[in-house]
Amino acid sequence: MIAPPETIKVTTRRVSCDGATDIPGGAALGHPRVFLEIDEHGYVDCGYCDRRFILIGGPADGVDQSQLPDIASGASPSGEAA
């Protein structure tokens, strides 16, 4: 396994990703906004851009990310419930 291309530590279990949060030009260069739910593993990966969201203080916080499998469940387009 290899480490995800980008990791973001968060304080909430429900996060959103549009793939362009830190890119000049914004969402036009990203992907559709999806909402992701972090489960008992303590992290979730965006199915579009592979960005990994890690729950601070959760089981994946402080762990070698290259040793964890991808978890891309819980994605739903914006406006829909997960």
Secondary structure, DSSP 8 states (H G I E B T S, - for coil): ----S-EEEESSSEEEE-S-TTSTTGGGGS---EEEE--TTSEEE-TTT--EEEETTSTTTTS-GGGS----TT-EETTS--
